[in-house]
Amino acid sequence: MLRRPLYKTPIRRSRGRVHRAAPRRGVHGRALPGQSDWIGTAAMQPLPLLVSHPETPLSIRSISADLQLSPQETRLAIKLFKQGLPPLVNRSCLPYLFGLSDRLIAAMEKWPVRYYRVYTIEKAKAGNRRIEAPRRFLKLIQTWINAHICNHLSFPSCVKGFVKGQSIFTNALVHVRGRNLMVVDIRDFFPSIPLERVVKAFATFRFPPDVCRQLARLCCLQNRLPQGAPTSPALANCVFRGADLALRELAKTWGCRYTRYADDLAFSGRRIFSLEDMGRVQGIVQESGFSINSSKSRTIGQGGRQMVAGLVVNKKPQPPRLKRRRWRALFHQASLHPEQYIDQAARLSGIASFIRQYSPQTVCYP
C-alpha cells in the first residue's frame, strides 16, 4: 500500500481548474530549492552546504543578521564555513537552513521513533536482521549531515568499510595468501554505540555542545545508533577509531596485517593464531565498549577455506564456489529464456556489476 507523502503542496480549485499553490517558504522567507523533489527519489541526494543560501561568505553575514548571532558566534560560523562545514553555532541554525520550525526539529529529537520505519530482512545463513530506516524527511537531513559533516572524518588505512575508495575487495586483497587467518565478528556493532559517544564524535568538529547533542539526537534512535541510517557507518567508524589503532599496533607486534570492514575484523600472516590471541583481541574490543560474537569468530590455517567478509582469499578475492556456480546457472537460464527474467533485470544487473569487480573479463550476457 502506498503511503501519502509527509508534505504535500496544497491544491485549490476555481472554475473547474486545478491550481497548485506556490511552494512553501522557509522561516527566512526563501523558497527551498527543489522543494517539490524533496520527498521523491531525488530527495536522497544531499542538499547544498547552506541548503537554500548561496555558498558565499556574504551568506554567513545574512544568516548572522537573520538569527541575530553574537559576534563570537559569527566568528565561529565563518571559521566553520571556511573549513567546509555548515555554520551550526546554535540550535536554531539547522532549522533555519532547512526552512523549518525549531519545534519540528525538536520533535524529531524527542520522538525519533515516529520518524523511523522498522522491519527485518532474512540473513544469508540463519535468522533475521533488524533494519531501522529513517523516513524520507529525516533521511534527507541525515544525508545532508553525512555529506557535509561526517565526510570530513578521516580514518586509519586499516578501515575498509564505508570509506571512499574502499570496498570488500580492497579489504580482502590485504589478506590474499596470508598463510593463516583470524577473523573476529563484533556483536550488534551499530546498536552498541550509545548517544553520548555520538555526541563526542560530533564534538571533534568544534561545534558547540548543544549543537553536538542536537546532531547526535537526529542520528540516533532510542539513544543509540540505528542500523539503517545513512550517518551510522561513518559515526561508528569514528567511535571505533581508538580500537582500530590499538588492534593495528597489536597486529604489528605479531608481524601480521589487520583490517576491519564494518563489524568484521581480520588478521593474517605467518603467525599461527591461538585462543590467547583471540582473547587479546577480545580484551581490546571490550575496552572500547563492544563485544565479540564467538560463534562467528574463528582461526583458519593455510589448508582451510579462508574467508574475509564473505570473500575467499586463498588465491584471489572472490565469492565462494557454490555462489559462483549458482550465478553462472542463473545467467545461463536467463540467456535461454530472457522473457522469464524481465522482472529480475535489476537483480541480474547488480550481480553482473559485482562479478566484474573480481573478474572483469567475465561476460554475463550472451
Salt bridges, closest charged atoms under 4 A:
GLU109 OE2 - ARG91 NH2 2.83
GLU109 OE1 - ARG217 NH1 3.92
GLU132 OE2 - ARG130 NE 3.01
GLU132 OE2 - ARG224 NH2 2.61
GLU196 OE1 - ARG213 NH2 3.00
ASP244 OD2 - ARG260 NH2 2.92
GLU249 OE2 - LYS252 NZ 3.65
ASP277 OD1 - ARG271 NH2 3.00
